[in-house]
Amino acid sequence: MVDRLTNSIVNVTSGDSFQTEVSLLTKEDLKQVQKKNSWLFNWKQIDK
């Protein structure tokens, strides 16, 4: 869930800001973002 738009990722606990580049996700990229590649994100829990 996006709670505000920024030019970076912001740690809500510490307030630290990390510059971020946003780009389109390709089908090839999507093949890499899996648990077996140490990607720890549950795509099924995304709010729609």
C-alpha positions as CSV (number, residue, x, y, z in Angstrom):
1,M,0.0,0.0,0.0
2,V,1.3,3.4,-0.9
3,D,0.6,6.0,1.9
4,R,2.4,8.9,0.2
5,L,4.4,9.6,-2.9
6,T,8.1,10.5,-2.6
7,N,11.2,10.3,-4.7
8,S,12.6,7.7,-2.4
9,I,11.9,4.8,0.0
10,V,11.3,6.1,3.5
11,N,11.7,4.0,6.6
12,V,8.7,5.0,8.7
13,T,10.3,3.9,11.9
14,S,13.6,5.8,11.6
15,G,12.7,8.4,9.0
16,D,15.7,7.4,6.9
17,S,15.3,8.1,3.2
18,F,16.8,5.9,0.4
19,Q,17.0,7.2,-3.2
20,T,15.0,4.9,-5.5
21,E,14.7,4.3,-9.2
22,V,11.3,3.2,-10.5
23,S,11.2,1.2,-13.7
24,L,8.7,-1.0,-15.5
25,L,8.8,-4.7,-14.6
26,T,9.3,-7.1,-17.5
27,K,8.2,-10.7,-17.7
28,E,11.9,-11.6,-17.5
29,D,12.3,-9.5,-14.3
30,L,9.2,-11.2,-12.9
31,K,10.8,-14.6,-13.3
32,Q,13.7,-13.5,-11.0
33,V,11.5,-12.2,-8.1
34,Q,10.8,-15.5,-6.5
35,K,11.4,-17.0,-3.1
36,K,14.0,-19.4,-4.5
37,N,16.0,-16.3,-5.5
38,S,15.8,-14.9,-1.9
39,W,13.0,-12.5,-2.8
40,L,10.9,-12.1,0.3
41,F,7.7,-10.6,-0.9
42,N,4.2,-12.2,-0.8
43,W,2.5,-11.1,-4.0
44,K,-0.8,-12.6,-2.8
45,Q,-1.0,-10.2,0.1
46,I,-1.1,-7.0,-2.0
47,D,-4.1,-4.9,-1.5
48,K,-6.1,-4.6,-4.7
